[in-house]
Amino acid sequence: MPESDGKQRQRGAHRVNGQGDGPLTTDQGVVIGQPDGSVRAGERGPTLLEDFHFREKLTHFGHERIPERVVHARGSGAYGYFEPYESCAAYTRAAFLRDPAVRTPVFVRFSTAQGPRGSADTVRDSRGFAVKFYTSEGNFDLVGSSFPVFFVQDGIKFPDFVHAFKGEPDSGMPTGASAHDTLWDFVSLQPETLHAVMWLMSDRALPRSYRMMPGYGVHTFRLVDAYGNSTFCKFHWKPLLGVHSLVWDEAQECQGRDPDFHRRDLWEAIASGEYPEWELGVQLVPEEEEFAFDFDLLDPTKVIPEEQVPVQPVGRMVLDRNPDNFFAETEQVAFHAANVVPGIGFTDDPLLQARLFSYMDTQLNRLGGPNFAQLPVNKPLAPVRTTQRDGRHQYALHSQASYTPHSLGGGCTAEPEKQEEQEEQEKPEKPESSNGVFLHHPERLGGTKTRRRSGSFADHCSQAALFWHSVGDWERRHIVEAFRFELGRVGSVAVRERMVARLGDVDGGLARAVAEGVGVPVPVPEERGRGRERGPSGAPEVTSPALSLEAARGSGSIRTRRVAVLVTDGVDARQADAVRDALKERGAVVEALGPRAGEVHGHDDGTACAVDRALPTVASVLYDAVVLPGGSGDPLAPGAGDADGHAAARFVRDAYRHGKPVAALGSGIGALAALAPEELRTAGDGGGGGTVVDHGVVTDTAVGTVTEEFVSAFADAIAAHRHWGRPRMPR
């Protein structure tokens, strides 16, 4: 190093390479014997506040970024309302779930987990699905995810997972992506991540839009009724439009074409009056059946298969208003897993226990002080009476006493004697008063202080295998391709080998397919495969069809689906307009794409056909389907501004190979046939015309109009979203 480079010398004194030799310690130099578990009361008991290493680690993690969120920094939000279908008083005293006549206001924030605020929307990632209910009894925050499972079992490992997930420590790359060494090093060394990794490598990690993305509470919560009876509960959000995903190739192109793809989709849908809707469902398990499963209900890396415990719909949520100010609302909204209302409580899930501490600490750091609940987006509708005072960003002008109990200025608002009496009453003979007092569910605790996890948390493979064997063939193909892409970008051969060996615990065929793609030895079948439960026929004994995207397509509506109609000079203008009108009547968003902005001229009498967007400014990845109308012009011919002369042809090819519906009318069939594989070249000309459907390719020989048969068939193809198993189309 040159002597003149004083800054380098200054930096050198602070450079640390790794942690050095020796055991892991706290910031105070205290050696930690078991860094992978928090201290709890018994192996399945709650986490203890005295665990200074746990608190130090999460406090440090919560203060790592200023001012954006450490995770879920890239977000989009909207206001709306929730209403129950009927009273849920049979299992909860929560007021907002008991009266179907009451609409509870909500604010929802969707987000990617890994990337910073400036990253793209369509990266491969788990996504946040956080709902703030402004209930009459206070705010309830259901801070969930687009996956029903998480990557680690104990919150003390969450900082490690995120550090591994973020960009490499030396280069800061990649941004908003999981295909790099540190993530896969961590995953390969932590088998508890296997189940969530299977979800991450599936198309579930690439939602088509937030409006078509499910949400999950992840943890097992408690619902408590007016008699004090407790029921275990898993929360599910199911989108009315069905669950639909992008595929990896188009997700990558979307990052360049429109990095705000999901944010724009949500905003424009609400602005146009197409309000997205989700159904809230619950899986309920009576307390006495806590140990009735072959997994632990407190394990956040596990699902309860819907075939074992069906999801019961209890209400619906509609988002009907965009924020007025992105920073003041979407950025400053502060969620906290500990924000619950009477009738909803916690379990001893060790990841949930960590979140009950960490969220508050993170908000204190990110929003600059303890008064963030006074910000408009966070302020509850229920009256607030506390003895908290002063601090940064205090807006209230308090004049009354700031301690309790007190007798000045009108007396004390709290009633400690009455509350104490209620807390001593474990299970009243009659319903408790609905005065909104929150009572912690009385639960007998006991056990030796320990960092050990319960043995019931030790099975990391069975549910990963369950997921793999439950999804469709095309979903498995995409999972293999995802693993090959991700691990193919990992430089360390040792990490690749170790990860493929982990996949052997899930399924030998999966491990073999991935190994062949990333250049590592195939695991020996006899040594792997603990996650495979197979019968004599070789088929898996247990599957859960509800885990497949095939089972989550929704109601068949095409509302808000984006359809492109390719037009050029010589187009059958009447037919193009008829297609547009017919699909719009069914709720689709239809745009005519031409070689230039403005309009093109029809083939018969020169009738103009309006062009919504010029082809060079868009791409197939921004649409759900494409139509080639008839006429004397070639809709796939090069146009002005078409840099390589193939924009229209590439548009159709991409739609076809991504499994999207493709339609052709009249002479448009010939243009499609010129691109299509041999198996589809005769589509639509079969003996006298009519509508022909083949793997989502819909053709009709009609001229000058469209038939109801064609419109219905094409709408059904759009509603199905994707059509796999097609012959391959040449590029």
N, C-alpha and C positions, 0 to 999 in steps of 0.2 A: 504494500500500500504506500503511495507517495507520501512523503513527510508533510507536504503542504495540505493534505486532505484532512484537516482537523475535525470536520464533521463526522467522517468515517471513524476516526479514533474515538470521538465522543460516543457514537452509537455502539462501538465495539464493547465498551464497558458495560452496556446493558443487554448485550445479546445473550440469549439463553438457548442452548441446543438441547431440546428434550428436557426431561426431569432429572437427569443425572442418575447415578447408580444408587440403589437402595430402595426401601419401601416408600409407598405413597404417604404423604403427610398432609396435615391441615396447613393453613397459612401461618399458623403459629409454630410449625415444626413438629407437631404431635403426630406420631406414626398411627396410621389407620390400618387395623387388622383385616377388616372385610369391607372393601370400598363399594361392593355391588349391592348392598342392602341397607335400608334404614332401620333404626332401632324401633321395635314395636313391642307391644304387650302381648306376648305369645306369637307363634308363627303366623297366625291369621288375624292378629289383633291390630288396633290402630297405631299409627306412627306417633312416637313420643316427641314432645317439643324439646326435651332435653338433649336430643341428638344434635350436638353442636356442629358436627361435620356435615350432616344433612342440611342444616340451616345455613351454614357458611357457604356451601356449594351452590345452593339454589339462590341465595342472596347475591352472590357474585355473578351468577348466570343472569339474573334478572336485571343487573345493572351494566351489562356489557355494551349496550347500544344506546346512543343518544342522537336524536330523540325518537327514531322510528322503532317499531317493535323488533325484538330480536327474531321472532318467528311471526309469520302471518302479516308481514309488513305490506304486501301487495294485496289490497282489498277493495271491495265494492260493497255498497250498502244501499238499503232502501227501507222505507217505513211501510207498515201495513197493519193488519189486525188478525187476531186469532179468535175463533169461536168454537166451543165444544158442541158436539152433536146432541149429547144428552148429559144428564148429571152423572158425574163420576164419584159421587159421594160414597158409593159402596167400597171404595178403596183409598180415597184421599179427601182430606178436609180443605184442600186448596180451593179458595173461592173461585178462581178463574176457570176451574175445571168442573164447577158444580152447577152453573146456570147457563143453559143454552141461549138465553136471551141477552147475555152480556158479551159484547165484543171487547176484547182486551187489546189495546194498542201494542205494537211490537216494532222493534228496529232489528234488522238482520244484516249481518256482515259476512260476506263470503270472501275467502282469501286463499292464496297459495301459501304453503308453509315455509319453503326454503328461501326464495328469492327476496331481494330488497324491493323497495317501492317502485323502482324503475324497471323491474324485470317484466317479462312477458306473461300473459295470462295462460297460455296453452302448454306450459311445461309439464313434464311428467312429475306428478307430485300428489301427495294427499292434500286435501283442502279443508279449510275451516268452514264451519256452518254454525255460526253463533247467533242465538236469538235472545234478545232482551225483551221480556214481557213486563210491561208497565202495569202491574196488577193493582187492585184496590188494597192489597195487603203489603205492598212493597214490590221491589223489582226482583224478578226471577230470571237468572241468566242460564240458559241451557247452552253451554259452550261445547259444541260438538264438532264432528268431523265428517268428511265424505266417505270415510271407511268406518266399519263397525268395530274395528280392532286397532290397537296401537302397537308400536314397535317394541316397547319395553314394558316390563311388569311393575317396576318400582320407580317412583319419581326421582330417586337419587341418580338414576342412569339417564334421565332426560337431557341434562346438559351435555353428557358425553355423546349421546345420539345426535344432537343438533350440531355440536362441534364437528362431528364426523360428516354430517350431511352438508354443512356449509362448504364454501370453496376451500381449496387447499390452503394451508396456513402460510405457505411461502408466496404463492402467486395470486391468491384470492379467486382462483378459477376452479370450476366453472360457476357461472352465475345462474341460479334457479334451475339447477340440474343435479341429478344424482349419479351420473356416469363418471365416477372418478374414484381414485384409490382409497381415500380415507373412509368414505361411506362403506365401500364393500369390504374393507379391512375390518371395520367395526362389526358389520353384519355377519361376516363369516366367523367372527369370534364370539358372537352372541346369538346362540340358536333360538332364543326367545323371540327374535325378530322375524323368523321364517314366515309366520302366517301373514303378518302385515306386508312383508316383502312380496309375497305372492299377489296381494292386492295391488301393490305399487307397480308390479310388472304387467298387470292386466290392463285392459282398456278402461277399467274403473278409475284409473289415474289420469284419464284424458277426457273429461266430460265435454259433451257437445256444447253445453251452456250451463250456467248456474241454474237456469229454470228447469233443466232436465237432470239435475244432480240430486241424489238422495243425501240425507243427513242422519247422523246417529249420535246418541249421547255417549256412546262407547262404554261408559262404566255401568255397573249395576247400582242403581239408586234405590231409595226407599220411598214408598208412598205410605202415608199414615192417615187412617180415617179418624172420625170424631171420637171413637171409642179407644183410640190409642193402638189399634191393631196395625201391624206393619206388613207390607207386601213388597217383595223385591220387584224392581221395574227396570226394563231397558226401553229407551226412547228411540223412535224411528220417525224420520221425515220422508215421505214418499211423494215425489212430484206428480202432479196431475197429468203432465205431458209424457210421463214415462221416463225411464232411465236410458239415456242414449249417450254414446261416446264418439269422440273422434278416433281416427287411427293415427299411428305414430307419424307416418309420412306427412299427412296433412296438418297435424299438430305442429310439426316443425316449420312447414311453410307458412302457417298462420302467424308464427312468431315474427316473420318478416313482413308479411302482407298487412297484418293488423295486430300489433302486440296487445291492443286493448280489446281483443275479440270478445271476451266474456263480459267485460265491463260495458262495452258498447251494446251488446246484445241485451243485457238486463235493462240498461237505461232506455233504449229505444222501445223495448216491449212495454215497459210501464208508461212511457210518454205517449205511446199510441193507444193506450187503453187495453192492451192485452196483458192483464195482470197475472203474473205467475202465481201458482197455487200449489200448496203441499198439504198432504194429509198427515196428521200426527197420529202415530200408532204406538201402542205399548205392548211389550211382552211381560206378563205378570207371573210371578212365581211365589206361591205362599211360603211363609217363613219356614214351615215344617218340611218343605221340599228343597231346602237349600242344598242338601248334599245328594240330591237325586240324580245328578248328572255325572258323566265320566270326566268332567273337568270342574274347575273351581269357579263358582259364580263371581268371585272377587278378582279373577284374573282378566285384566283388560286386553289380553291378546287372544281371547276366545269369544266366539259368538254362541248364542243359543240358537240352534237350527230352527227355522220357522216351522219345519215339519213336526218338531217336538213341542214347541210353544208358539202357537200362531200369534201373529201381530194383530191386535185388536184396534181398529180405528176409533179414535176418541174425539177428533175435531179437525178443523182445517185452518190453514193460515194463507192469507192473501196479501201480496205486496202491491200496493196501489199508489205509492208516492215516492218520487225520487227526492234525495236530499236537496236542500237549498244551498248548502255550502259544504263542499267535499271535506275541507279541513276541519271545520267546526263540528261536523257530524261523523262522517265516515272515519276520519283520522282520530278524532278525540273520543270516540265512543270507547268506554272502558268496561270490559267484561270481567267477571270474576266468578269462578266456579262455586265459591262459597255464598253467592247471592241466591238464597232460596227463600221460600215463603212457607208459612204453616201448612203442613200436609205433604211436604217434600223434604226428604232427609238424605243422609249419606250412609255409605257402608265403609268397611275397613279396607277397601281396595287401596293398595299402597300407592298406586299412581294418582288416584283421586285425592288421597290424603296429602300428597305433595302439592297438587294443584290448589288445594284450599289455602295453602300458605303462599305459594309462589305468585299467584295472580295479583294479589294486593301489593306485594312488594314491587312487582314489575310496574304497576300503574303509578306507584309513588315515584319511581325513578323517571318513567317516561313522561308523565304529566306534571312533574315538578313539585308535588306536594300532596297533602292528604285531602284537599278539598275538591277533587275532580268530580265527585258526585253532584256538585252544584252546577256543573256545565249542563247546558240545556239538554243535550242528547242523553246524558246520564241521569238527569234529575228524575226521581220517582214521582208518580202521580199521587201516591199515598202521602199523607202528612208526615213531616220529619220533625222530630223533637229529640235533640241530643244535647249532651254537655260538652261535645267537641268544640273547641274554640281556636280562633286565630290560624296561624300557618299561612303558607303561600296561597295566593289566589282566593282569599276569603272575601266573599261578596256580601254576606249577611251582616247586618248591624245589630248585634246581640245586645240586649240590655238586662236580661234576666240572669238569675244565678247560674253559674257554670259548674255546679256540683250537685250531687244527689246522695242522700235526701236533703231537701231544703224546705223552709217554711216561708220564705220571703217572696214577694212579687206574685202572689196568687197561689203559692203552694207547689208541691212537687207533682210532676206529671206521672211519675212511675208509681207502681203499687207493688213493692217488693214482697210484702207479706202474702198477698194473693198469689203472686207468681210462684213463690216458694211452696205454697200449699199445693198448687197444681203440679209442680214438678215432683212432689212426693207421691202423688197419686199415679200409680203405674198404669192401671187399666180401669177407668171409671165404669160404673154400672150404667150410666146414662151418657148421652153425647156431651162432650165438652162444649163450653160456651164458644160461639163463633166470634169472639172479640178480637181475633187476629193475633193473639199472643203466640209467639213461636216457642214450642217446647221441644227440646232435644229428645229423641226417642230413647226411653230408658232401656239400656242394654247392659247386662252383667259382663264385666270385663275381668280378665285375670290371665296370668301367664308370666313366664320368666322373660325378663328383658333380653332381647336377642336380635342379631342382625340376620339370622337365618330365615330363608323363605320356606313356607310350607311345602312339603313334598307334593301337595296337590297342584302346585304350579310348575311341576317339572316336565310335563309332556309338552314339547314344543313342535312336534311333527304331525300329530294326528289331524289337527284342524287345517294345517297347511295342505296336507294330502286330501282332506275333505274338499277344500276349495278347488284344488286341481282336478279332482275326479268329478266335480259337480258342474263345471262349466262346459260349454259346447266345444266341438272340435276346432272351430275357427278362433274361439277365445284362447284355447290352448296353443294354437299356432302363433297367435300374437304374443302370448307370454314367452314362448321360446324365443321369438324374434327380439323381444324386449331384453331378455337376459343376454342374448348374444350381442346386442348393441351396447348395453351397459358394461358388461364384463369385457367386451372387446376394446373398450377405452381405458381399461385398468392396466397400468403399466406393469405392476408386480405379478409375475407368474405365480408366485406362492399364494397370493390372495385369490387369483382366479381358480387355482387348484382347490384351495380350501373351500371356496364358495360352491364349486361344483360338487364337492364331496357333501356339503350340507344339503344340496338339492337331491342328492342320492338318498337322504333320509326322508325326503318327501315322495319321490317316485323315481325309479331307475330309468324309465324312458325319458323323463324330463332331464335328468342329469346327463344322459347319453347325448340327447339332442343339443344341449347347451355346450357340452364338452367338445363336440365335433365342430361347433361354430367358433369357439374361442381358443382352439389349439392347445387343449390340455388333455391328459389321459382320462379315459372313461373310468369312473369308479367301478371297483369290482362288485358285482351284484350281491355276492354272498356277504359282503361286509357292510352293505348299506341297506336302506329300505325299511327302517323301523316305522316310518309313517304310512307304509302301504298296508292296508287291510283288505285282502283279496280273498274271494271265495274260490271254490274249485274251478269255476269257469274262467278265472283270471280277471273277472270284473270286480271293481271295488264293492265291498259289502255294504258300505254306507255312503250315500250321497245326499246332498241337499239341493234339489233343483232350484230353490229360491235364490241361490247364490249366482245363478247364471243370468247374464243380461237378456237372454232369450225370454226369461220369465218376468222381465220388468219393463216391457215395451210400452205399457200404458193402455189408454182407452181406444186408440186407433184414430184420434183426431190429428189433423194436419195443421192446426192453428199455429201460426207464427213460423211454420217451416218456410225456408227461403228457397224459392224456385226461380231458376234462370231460364228465360226464353231467348234463344239465339236468333237474331234477325239480321238481315242484310238487304241490300237493294234487290228487288225481285221477290221478296217474301210474300207469301199469301197473307196479306195484312188482316183480312177478315178472320182468318183462322187463328193468327197470332193473338188478336184481340179476344177472340172467343175463348181460347185457352186461358188467357190471363183472367178474364172475367169469371170463368167457371171455377178456377182454383181460388180466386179471391173470395168467392161466395162461401167457400169451405174454410176460410180463415187463413189461407196461406199468404205469405208476402211474396208477390210475384214481380220480377223486374225483367224488362227487355234489355238485353245486352247486344250492342251492335258494334261495328267497326269504328264508329265515331259517335260523339255526343250529338244530341239534337233529334234527328229522325232519319229514317230510310224510306225508300219509295217502294210501294207495293207492285206486284207483277202484273195485275190486271189493268186497272185504270190509273195507276200512279198514285193511289191512295197512300197518304203518309202513315207511317207506323212510328210512334214515338219511341225513342231510345232513352232508357233511364240511366244507363251507365255505359261508358265506352269499354270494350273488352280489355284493352291494355291496362286499365286501372283496377281490374278485379281478377279473381281466380276462382276455380272450381271449389277450393277449400272453404270459401266463404258462403257456399250455398249447399242446400240439402238435395237438390235434384235439378235436372236440366231437360229442356224440351227443344227439339228441332222441328219447327213447323215447315209445311210444304211451300211451294212456289217455284218460280223459274230461276231464282238465285241459289247459289250454293252457300248455305249458312256456315260452312267451315272454310270458306275461301279467305285468303289473307285480306286485311283491310288497312286503311290508313293508320299509321302509328303502331302497326304490328311489327315489332322489331325484327322478329325472325320469320314472320309470315306463317306462323303456326299457332297463334293464340287460341283460336276457336277449336281447332283440332285437339290441341293439348287440353283445353277445358273439358272436352267430352271424354278424352282418354282418362284423365285424372278422375273424373266422376265415376267412370266405369270401373277402374281398377280399385277405387276406394269403396266399392260396393254400393254406390248410391243409385237411386232410380234414374233411368235414362229413358226418354220417350222420343219418338219420331212420328211425324204425320206426313201422309202423302209422299211427295218427292223427297222429303227429309229422310225417308227410310233409306233411299239410295246413298245419301251422304253418310249416314250411320253405317251402312253396309260396307262402305269403302274402308272404314276403320275397324269394323268388328271382326272377330275371329270367324272361321268358316262355319261354326255351328250356328251363328246368328245371322248369316247373310241372307237367308230366305225369310227371316221374321217379317210378318206383316203382309207378305204377298200370297199367303197360303190360300189359294183357291177361292177367289171371289171377295177378298178383303175381310173387313171386320177387325176386331181388336185381338191382338196376340200378346201374351205375357210370357216372358222367359227370363227367370232369375232377375226380376226387377226391371227388365227391358220391356217397355210397353210400346207397341206400334199399332198404327191404324191407317188404312189407305184413304180415309175420308179427305175430301177437298173442300175448301171454303168454309168449313165449320168443324165442330168436334161433336162426337156422339157422347151420350150419357154413359154408355158402356166404357168408352175410353177414359172419361174423366173419373169414373168410379174405380176402374182398374189402376189408374195412375195414382189416385189418392190412396188406395190401399197399399201400393208399393212405397209411397212416401211415408205413410204411417209406420210401416215395418222398419224404416230407417236404413237398414243395410241388407244387402243380398250377396251372401258369400257362395262359393261353389261355382262361380262363373268360369267359363273358359278364359284363359288369359288373353288380354288384348296386346298386340305389339305396341311398343312405345313409338 
